[in-house]
Structure formats: C-alpha cells, structure tokens
Amino acid sequence: MTKKPYENTRLVAFIERRVLELKPKKSQADIAAEAGYVNANMVTMIKQGSSKVALDRVPALARALECDPAYLMGLALEQAIGRTAAEAVVEIFGVPVTLNERAWVEAIREASGHSDPRLTSRSQAAINAIFGR
C-alpha cells in the first residue's frame, strides 16, 4: 500500500469532517464545483491525502465548505510547508484572525471610538464574564 503524502494532516481530517457535516445539503461534487475545481473528484483526492490544497484556492474552498477562511488557510499552510514552518509564519505574522474575531475587533473599535484601547485587567475581567469564566 502506497502512503499518500498528505493523508495524516490536520487539513485532511478537517475537510473529511466538514464534508460529512454538509452532506445533508450538498455533495462533494457540489463542494468541488463551488470551490472552482474542474475535476469533481478533487475533494475526494484531498480527503484521501493524495492531493494538497493550493493556497490560492483556500478562499473559494472555505466558502464551499462554509468555514472560516483564516482557519482553513492555517491548515493549508501547515499542509504545504509543514507544521514547524507554519508555526514560524504565525510567530512572525501573528495568529490569523477569524471572521468572528474580526467582528469582535470591529465592535471594540466602534465602542471605543477607534481610540485603540489597551487591554486592562478590568476589560479582561469583562470579557471573561461574557464567556462565564
């Protein structure tokens, strides 16, 4: 049995799970078409680990999988260059911000009048209280 080069990546596990979660409303062929893949079997090839996700395809694939593009990009980057190199990219450029997190940042900016507020112990306590911590 030939080992497939990407079969043990976190991206493969994530895509397998999302395809299963989306199964009631769309097929793998639908997902492939929405992502712009000419080959309808491309999602299968990615799930099997025989093909990787091209980084330029991440935004369209994220829309097709109905997932956060920043999260998917992190997994695709890890698959493309390896976990250690992907961690170095995050160390240099910071953690990718998800769409949900961007909404929080925008709300903070609006609430603060775009004053670039520091995270104080009081504001940290307020955030913790929102999440019941």
N, C-alpha and C positions, 0 to 999 in steps of 0.2 A: 504494500500500500504506500503510495507516494504522499509525503507530507505536503500539505498545501501551505504556502508561505505566510498567509495571514490568518490561518484558522484559529489561533489561540489569542487573538487580540480582543481587547475590550470593545472595539467597534463592532466586530462580528456579533458578539453577544448582545449588544445594544440593538443592532439592526434586526436580529432574529426576534427579539422581544417586541420591538415596535411593529414589525410586520404582523406578528401574531395578534397584537392588540388592535391593529387596524383591520384585520381580516373580515370582521362583520361588515365593513363599509367599503373596502377597496382591496383589489387583488395585488399581487406582486407586479403583474404586468401593468396595472394602473399606476402603481408607485414608480415603476421604471419610466413609463411614459411621462408622468408629471415631472420627474427629475430630468427629463430630456435625454434619456438613454435611447439610442436607436435600437439596440438589442434588448428585447423584452426580458431576456434571461439574465441581464446584468445584476439585478438584485439577488438572484439565486447564486450567481458566481461570487458576489460579495459575501453573502451569508455563509457560503461553503469555505470561504477563505482562499479561494483561488485567484481572486482579483481584489485590488485595493480601491478605495475611494479616492479619486483625483481631488486634490484640494480645491480646484476651481469649480467642482461640481457640488461642493458642500451646501451652498445656499439653496440651490434648487432641490437637492435631496432632502434637506431639512424641511422645506415646505411640503414636499411629498410625504415625508414621514410624520409631519405635524409635530416637530420637535424644535427645540431651541437651536438655532444655527451656531451659537458660540460653543455650546456643549458638544455638538456634533463635530465642529472644527477641531476642538481639543482632542477628541478621539481619533479623528482622521489624521491629525498631525502626529499623534503618538504612533499610529499605524505606519505612517510614511517615513518617519525619521527615527523611530524608537522612543521608548519611554524616557530614557535619560536625557536625550537631546530635547524632547518635548518639554521636560521639566526645566531645562536650561532656558528655553524660549520663554516659558512662563515666569521664570525668575527674573529675566531681563525686562520683559514687556508687561508683566503682571498677569493676573488671572483674567481670562476672558469674562466679560460681563454678559449675563444672560438678558433676554428681553424683559423678563420680570424684574431683574435687578436694575435695568435701565429705567424702568417706570418708577422704582423707588428713588433713584437718584434725581429724576426729574421732579418728583413730588417734594423732595428735600430742597432742591434748588428753588422751586416755586414758593414753598412755605418760608424759606429763609430770605426771600427777596434777592436771590442769587448772591448772597454775601459770603459764600464759601465758609460755612460754619465748621468749627473744629468739633471732633467727637469728644465730648466731655464725659465724665463719669455719670452725670445726670442724664444726658441724652442716651448714653449706653444703657442705663437703667430703664429708660422709657422704651427703648427698642426691645430689651429683654422682657419687659412687661407685656408688650404687644404679643410676643410669642410664648407667654406663660412661663418664663424662666426666671 
